């Protein structure tokens, strides 16, 4: 199954992921350059927040797209909801 967002949402996701990739490279550089632990930890928190933003966007698109459409078509919505609930239960 493909992502259920629009092409515009896909472009936004790719841009966000590219920024996160840059943050990760920056984080690696910080470690290579022996930056202070607290500076590295701040960057880790920033990257974690950015990843959470991507996750939130994809979950929202899934709810508004795949699950909504399956519910309207009375088609496999229970399965999609069960899959999402299972996924959500694994987050810590």
NUMARSE-134894 format. One line per field, with one value per residue (C-alpha): residue number from 1; y negated, z negated, x negated. Coordinates in steps of 0.25 Angstrom, whole numbers, padded with zeros to 4 digits, always signed. Example, Ala and Ser with C-alpha at 12.3 -4.5 7.8 and 13.67 -1.06 7.14 Angstrom:
BEGIN
pos: 1  2
c2: +0018  +0004
c3: -0031  -0029
c1: -0049  -0055
//
This chain:
BEGIN
pos: 1  2  3  4  5  6  7  8  9  10  11  12  13  14  15  16  17  18  19  20  21  22  23  24  25  26  27  28  29  30  31  32  33  34  35  36  37  38  39  40  41  42  43  44  45  46  47  48  49  50  51  52  53  54  55  56  57  58  59  60  61  62  63  64  65  66  67  68  69  70  71  72  73  74  75  76  77  78  79  80  81  82  83  84  85  86  87  88  89  90  91  92
c2: +0000  -0014  -0026  -0032  -0047  -0056  -0059  -0072  -0064  -0055  -0067  -0073  -0059  -0058  -0072  -0070  -0057  -0064  -0074  -0063  -0056  -0069  -0070  -0055  -0059  -0071  -0062  -0053  -0065  -0069  -0056  -0055  -0069  -0066  -0076  -0077  -0066  -0076  -0082  -0068  -0064  -0077  -0073  -0059  -0065  -0074  -0062  -0053  -0065  -0066  -0051  -0051  -0062  -0053  -0042  -0051  -0055  -0041  -0036  -0048  -0045  -0031  -0034  -0045  -0036  -0021  -0019  -0030  -0024  -0010  -0014  -0021  -0009  +0001  +0008  +0013  +0001  +0011  +0017  +0003  -0001  +0011  +0009  -0005  -0002  +0009  -0001  -0011  -0001  +0001  -0013  -0017
c3: +0000  +0004  -0005  -0005  -0005  +0007  +0016  +0008  -0005  +0001  +0005  -0009  -0015  -0006  -0009  -0024  -0023  -0015  -0026  -0037  -0028  -0029  -0044  -0046  -0038  -0047  -0059  -0054  -0052  -0066  -0071  -0062  -0067  -0081  -0084  -0098  -0102  -0105  -0091  -0085  -0094  -0089  -0075  -0078  -0084  -0072  -0062  -0071  -0070  -0055  -0053  -0062  -0053  -0041  -0048  -0052  -0038  -0033  -0043  -0040  -0026  -0028  -0037  -0027  -0015  -0016  -0028  -0024  -0010  -0015  -0025  -0014  -0005  -0016  -0012  -0021  -0031  -0043  -0038  -0035  -0049  -0056  -0049  -0053  -0068  -0067  -0062  -0073  -0084  -0080  -0082  -0095
c1: +0000  -0005  -0006  +0008  +0005  +0005  -0007  -0008  -0009  -0019  -0028  -0027  -0031  -0043  -0047  -0046  -0054  -0065  -0066  -0066  -0077  -0085  -0083  -0088  -0100  -0102  -0100  -0111  -0120  -0118  -0122  -0134  -0138  -0137  -0126  -0120  -0111  -0099  -0101  -0100  -0088  -0081  -0083  -0078  -0065  -0064  -0065  -0056  -0045  -0047  -0045  -0033  -0027  -0029  -0022  -0011  -0009  -0008  +0001  +0010  +0010  +0013  +0025  +0030  +0027  +0026  +0035  +0045  +0047  +0047  +0058  +0066  +0065  +0068  +0055  +0045  +0045  +0045  +0032  +0026  +0030  +0025  +0011  +0011  +0014  +0004  -0007  -0003  -0004  -0019  -0022  -0030
//
